[in-house]
């Protein structure tokens, strides 16, 4: 069995940079594809597709955690707003009672 030639990443990048027939976008695309090849070789069992799948799973998990945290935050804010409205309503009722009491006392005191 013949060993495949060693992959020279820097030489390939230089070839792409030196090629005047390629646009900047094409050069960028070719460089990205070379970067994928650089990390996937016979000596290195790194599997780029498995890495992408794992990154996707991690992203989905993180997104789910953020959504749950957001839901809890909205729920907490909602509870706080409800309690604040209830408290303001109770304060208004007490204020009205106090005013009615004070008015009644003032009317009785005026009669004497």
C-alpha atoms as one frame of an Amber mdcrd trajectory, in Angstrom:
protein
   0.000   0.000   0.000   1.318   3.396  -0.951   1.043   6.230   1.543  -0.867
   9.237   0.231   1.190  12.381  -0.195   1.241  14.664   2.819  -1.260  17.485
   2.681   0.550  20.821   2.732  -2.058  23.308   3.885   0.138  26.414   3.652
   1.258  25.597   0.118  -2.344  25.144  -1.018  -3.346  28.457   0.575  -0.462
  30.175  -1.205  -1.568  28.652  -4.512  -5.083  29.980  -3.986  -3.811  33.441
  -3.020  -1.503  33.576  -6.045  -4.187  32.522  -8.529  -5.253  35.719 -10.289
  -8.186  34.070 -12.071 -10.130  33.641  -8.814 -12.366  36.260  -7.247 -12.062
  37.128  -3.565 -15.263  35.204  -2.829 -13.946  32.115  -4.635 -10.658  32.343
  -2.763 -12.522  32.518   0.534 -14.668  29.512  -0.405 -11.655  27.440  -1.438
  -9.807  28.371   1.742 -12.753  27.240   3.862 -12.893  23.924   2.053  -9.142
  23.516   2.581  -9.591  24.241   6.261 -12.077  21.368   6.389  -9.544  19.086
   4.672  -6.777  20.232   6.989  -8.641  18.890   9.985  -9.765  15.683   8.317
  -6.828  13.499   7.450  -5.863   9.859   7.646  -3.683  10.395  10.719  -6.265
  12.420  12.555  -9.613  10.660  13.064 -11.365  14.009  13.601 -14.728  13.780
  11.863 -15.964  17.201  10.825 -19.546  16.029  10.300 -19.705  14.557  13.808
 -18.282  17.804  15.147 -20.986  19.772  13.325 -23.670  17.439  14.674 -22.331
  17.833  18.209 -22.196  21.603  17.792 -25.798  21.553  16.562 -26.897  19.529
  19.575 -25.058  21.896  21.912 -26.669  24.865  20.165 -30.144  23.350  20.453
 -29.581  22.580  24.143 -28.346  26.120  24.791 -31.284  27.580  22.873 -33.716
  25.452  24.883 -32.123  26.573  28.163 -32.350  30.225  27.086 -36.016  29.789
  26.123 -36.769  28.192  29.498 -34.951  30.988  31.320 -36.877  33.549  29.281
 -40.162  31.830  30.109 -39.340  31.835  33.804 -38.343  35.503  33.622 -41.624
  36.426  31.906 -43.542  34.425  34.508 -41.705  36.188  37.339 -42.343  39.606
  35.797 -46.015  38.714  35.329 -46.359  37.645  38.964 -44.613  40.808  40.132
 -46.911  42.988  38.042 -50.006  41.177  39.337 -48.852  41.579  42.940 -48.093
  45.248  42.338 -51.556  45.859  40.868 -53.188  44.007  43.776 -51.141  45.994
  46.260 -52.039  49.292  44.569 -55.714  48.312  44.562 -55.604  47.473  48.276
 -53.827  50.741  49.020 -56.514  52.644  47.087 -59.280  50.881  49.020 -57.604
  51.680  52.363 -57.139  55.289  51.308 -60.819  55.576  50.389 -61.814  54.035
  53.759 -59.559  56.474  55.605 -60.988  59.413  53.683 -64.550  58.273  54.406
 -63.705  57.867  58.089 -62.020  61.286  58.238 -64.961  62.877  56.434 -67.398
  61.292  58.880 -65.345  62.474  61.861 -65.163  65.975  60.417 -68.941  66.069
  59.858 -69.607  64.913  63.435 -67.149  67.422  64.864 -68.751  70.226  62.844
 -72.135  69.552  64.406 -70.861  70.239  67.925
